[in-house]
Amino acid sequence: RGVSLKEAIDLALTEAIGRVNGKSIESSTLLKTSEKFEEKNENSDYYVSQEYQDTIASKTKGQVKEYSILSKNQENEGKNWVVKVKATIAKYKVSKSAQRKRIAVLPLQARGDCCKTMGSAANPKFAAEELSRGLSNVLVQSRKFTVLDRDYISERSSEKNVLNSGEVPPEELAKLGQELFSDYIMVGTITTAKATEVTKTMRTNNMTFQELNGIIQFSYRIIDVPTSQIKFSSNASIAISNNELKNEGLSNQNSPAEILYGLLHIGAKRIGENVLNAIFPILVESIKGKYLVLGQGGENVKKGQRMQLILRGEKITDSYTKESLGRSEEVIGEIEITGVTPKQSYAKVISSTKEGLESLFKPKMMLVRPLSKSEDLKKKKEDLDKTREERKKKFEEDW
């Protein structure tokens, strides 16, 4: 509805854009599209002509591909026009992954004297950048968040300038204005990132050898952007063993920069796992006998890794705030990862305190959590002792 036929058409198209793309362009943009044309006859077919449609397509940056007027009539003794239009509006289809909770790992901070490798001071900016990238990689691998880039802003702006150049198809222009806003941001400060060489002596022959050990101390928060509420925070102190560094192909023969990079890679993985286990613990998606399918894969889960099998119970409510504290949890066994794909992983039950796990299973009511470092070492030692005992017993039986 408008005081002129042109205004009524323009307002109808503005409304059509708003209904399709969730927001409308400024009405004034459309209302000025054909000011250079003299309106000699509002009842003419000019406003459905290709010339006017091309003008509309240009001024709306391709959002209105084409339109037709279904009906037009005047009201209030010719003072107002009422039109009904059928319009084809370009729409960008957002991927399903963009509908997850969105998080951005903002550039981290690092204390000036935080980082040393083999006694050599390291650039704190390098450490902050690498830990930030590592955390983003872990969160992407989990497939639980939509992870937004906050590093390569100028590069993205350069690519958007191509869309604004006028040399792309109209459909491509629908991509403009689709940038996502984060639900959460992750911020933090590296207090310590050090790798040191330790000399050890063998008891049997007093020979000495060197090992690498590392430590990362990192305080971080995950903040709900709309409310500024801190959803999760921790002061992580991560001890990194010589074996973990060896698994990354690192020894004291590598350069300090290579060792620091590996140290930060391991630290990012461990910190990312802590965040994911707190917010999105790994759920059991199905059980068949003693074999499980887990709802997470990628680099965050390793074949041979052992985890606790946990059964969720009733909901718990805080007596003071009346807020939900989640559900009670009961450790009912232990599993071992047997296979990993990008989206899921497979496991078998090693031990269980419950019979008939398949009948106990309900969606979202069973989960797994990695064993703590001390528990993992204890289990490995127990397995090694058991293997030795079995070999000794077999040897004695053979004799």
N, C-alpha and C positions, 0 to 999 in steps of 0.2 A: 504494500500500500504506500502510495506517495502522491505528492501534489502534481507530478507530471508522470507521463508514461515511462520516461527514462529513469526517473528516480525510483519508481515502483519496481522496475526490472532490476536495477542495481541493488536495491535493498533485498529483493528476493534471492539474488545470487549470493549476496553477503550471508544471508541466513543459511543457504545451502552449503556454503563452505564451512560455516560454523558447525552444522549438524554432522558433517562427514569427518572433519579433522579435529573436532573438539574445541576449536577456537575460531573466531572469525577475524578476518582482516579489518582494518579500519574502514568504516562506511565511507569516509571522505575519499579514500583511495578510489573506490568504484564511482562515487558521485562526480569525480573529476575526470573520468576516463574519456569523455567525449565532449568536453567543454569547447574544443576548437571547432566542433561542428555546429552549424546553425540549425536550430530546431524549427524548421519551417512547417512541418506537418507531423504532429505526434501520432496521427492515425496511420501514417505510412508504414511500409514494411522495413524501414531503415534499421530498426532495432533488432531485427532478426536477420539482417544481412550479414554476409561473410565479413565485410569490412568492419562492422561493429563488433562481431564475435572475435575477430583477430585483435581488435583493440582491447577487449575484455581479457583475452588470454594473455596479452602482453602485460597489462597493468596488474593482473593477479598472479604474475609469475608462473603461468601455466596451470594454476589450480583449477580454473574453469576451462575445460577442454572444449566443450560445446554446450549449447542449450537451445531449447525451443520454447515458445510461448504457447501454453495449452489454452489459456483463456485470458481475456482482458476486457474490463468494463469500467465505466465511470460511476462514481457515487456522489451523493451530496450536491446534486444539480451540477455535475461536471467539475466539482472542486477537487476531487480525489480520484486517483486511478488505483484499481485493484487488479493484480495480475497473478497468474498461476504458471510457474515455469517448470520444465523438466530439464535438469542440468546433469552433465557428466563431470564429476569432480575427481581430480587426481588425488589418490590417497596412498601414503607409504605404509606398507604392511610391516609392522614391528615383529621381530622374531619372538618365539615363545620364551627364549632365554632372557629377553629383556623384561619379562614380566616377573622375574624373581626379585627378591629383596636386593636393592642396589647399594653397593659399597664402593668407596674410593679410598685408596691408600694414599694419603697426602704425603708430600715430601717430608721425610723424617729429619729430626735434629740429632746432632751428635756433639758431645762435649769435646772441647779442643784437645784434651790429652787422653781421649778415650782409647785410642787404638794403637797397639804395638804388636809387631811380629818379630820374634827372635831378637828382641831388644831394640828393633828399629821402629821409630815412630811412623805411623801411617796417616794418610790424609783422611780426616774425619768425614769430609764431604763424600769421598769415594765410598766409605763404609755405609753412610746413610743412604746413598743412592742404590747400592747393591742390595742392602737389606730390604729396602722399599720394593725393588723389583722382585726379589725373592718371595716376599709376602704376597704380592699380587699374583705371582705364578701359582703359589699354593692355593690361594682362594679360587683362582680360575679353574685349576685342576679338580677342585672339589665339586664343581657344577652346582653349588648351592646358592651362590651369589651371582648377580650381574656385576662384574667388576669394571668400574669406569676408569678411563685413563685420565690422569692429571699431570702427566709428564710432558707429552708431546703436543702441547696446546698450539704452538705456532705452526707445526706441520699440519694439524687438522684444519686450522684456519686457512692455510694456503690451499688445501684441497677444496674447502667450501667456496673459495673465491672462484674456482672453476665453475661451480654450479651457478654462481651469480654472473658469469661472463656472458650469458645469453647464447652460448654455443652448444647447449645440451638440449635433448628432447624435453618437452613439457613434463613428462612423467617423472623425470629425474628431479625436477624442482620441488616435488612433494617431499623430498628428503630434507629440505631446509626446515628448520624449526622442530626437528625431531630429537635434538640433544636431550639426553636423560639427566635428571637431577637425582643426586644420591640420597638414599634413606639414611645411610650411616657413613661416617668418615672414621678412618683409623689414623690416629696421630701417636707419636711416641718419640722418645729420646734414648739414644744409645749412650749408656754410661761407661761401659767397658766392652772392648772387643780385642782380646789378646791371645796370642799363641806363644807358648814358651817351650823351650827344649829342656827336658828333664833327663838327667843321667841316672841309670839304674845299674845295679850290680847283681850278677847271677850268683846264687848261693853255692852252687856246686864247684865252680872254678874261679870265682872272683873276677870274671870278665865283665867289662862295662859296656853299655850300649846306650844310645840316646833314643828317647821317645818324644813325640810332640803331644802336648796337651793344650786345650783351649778353653776359654770361658767367654760367654757373652752375657752381659747384664743390660736389660732393656725394659724400660717402663713404658707402658702404652695404654691407650684408652680407645674404646669404640663408642662414638657419640651419635645419638639419634639427632639428626640435623634439624628437623622441624621443631623439636622441643628442647634441644640442647641437653637432654638427659644422658648421663653416662650409663650405657647399657652393659658394659663390661670393661674391667680394668685389671691390670696385673703388673707386678714387678717381677719379670722373669729373670732367673739366674740359671744359665744353661752351661753345664760342664760338658765339654766335648772331648771324648777319649781318643787315644792314639789309633785305635781300631776304626773309629768312625772316620777319621782323617785318611786312614789307609784306604778305606772303601771309596773315597773320593779320588784315590790315586795320588795322595799327597804324603810327603815325607820331609825330613829336614834338608833334603837335596833340592827341593823346590825353592823358587824365589819367594821373598816375603809377600809380594803382591799376590802370587798364586795361592799361598797358604791362607792369607786373609780372605780371599774370594771364596775358597772352600769352606772356611770357618763360618762366613756369613751365609753361605748356601745351606749349611747344616742348621744353623741357628734359625733361619727363616722357616725352614721346614718344621722344626720343633715348635716354634711359636705359632705358626699357622695351624698346626694340629691342635694345639691347646685352645685356640680360638674356636675352631670348628667343633671340637668335642664339647665345648661349653654351650655353643649356640645350636649346632646341628650334629648331635651325636650320630654315629653310623647305625642305621636301623637295619634289622633283619627283615628282608622283604619276602622271603619264603623259606620253608624247611621241608626237606624230603628225607625222612629217616634221620641220619646223623649229618646230612649235608645241607649247608645254608647258602643262600644268595644274599649278599649285602648290597645296600644302596649307595655305595661309593667305591670308586676305583681310581684309576690314574696313578700318578707318581706318589700319592699320599699313602698308598697301601702297598705293602711288599709281600711277595710270596715267601712263605715260611714264618711270617710274623705271627706272634701269638697274642690273643686278646681275651679279655674277660667277657663272658656271656652274661647278660643282665636281663632280668625280668622286671618290668614295671608293675607297680601295684596301684593302690588307691591314691587319689589326689590329696595333697597336703596343703592346708591353708594357714597362713601366718596369723597367730592369735591376736596380735596387736593391730596390724594393718589390714587384715582380712584379704590380703593379696594371695594369689596362688603361688606356692613354692615348687610347683611341679608335682611329680609323682614319687612315691617311695620306690626304692630300687633294691633288688636282691640279686647278689651274684650267685648264679646257679651253675656256672661251669667255665670251661676254657675252650677256645677254638684255635685252629691254626689255618692261616690263609693258604689255599691251594692253587689259586689262579686269580689273575687280575686283568681286567679289560679297562678301556678308558672310562666307562660309565658305571661299572659294577665289579664286584669281586666275589670269589667263591671260597668257602671254608668248610672244614669238617670239625665235628665236636671231638675234642680230646678227652674231656672229662665232664661229668654233669652230676649234680645232686638231685636232679629231677628225672623221673621216668616219663616217657611219652611226650617228648618236646614238641612233636608234630601236633598233638592234640592241644597243647598249651598255647600254641602260636595264635596270635591275633595281630592284625596290622598295627604298627606303631607301638606295640607293647613289648617288643624285645629289641635290645640294642647291644652293641659291643663297644668296648673301650680298650685302647692299648694298655698293656701292662706298664706300670711305672718302671723307670730305669733299674731300680734296685730289685723289683719283683722279677723283671726280665732276666737279670743276671742270676738271681737265685734259682729260677726255673732252669736256666741253662746248666748251672752247676749241678742241680739235682739230676737232670737228664744225663749229664756226663758221668756222674757217680753211678747212676743206675746201669749205664752201658758198661762201665768198667767192672761192676759187680757181676753182671751177666756173663761177660767174657771170662772172668776169673772162675766162675762156677762151671762154665762149659769146659774150661781147660782142666779143672780138677776132675770133672766127670770123665773126660777123655782118658785121663791117666788112671 
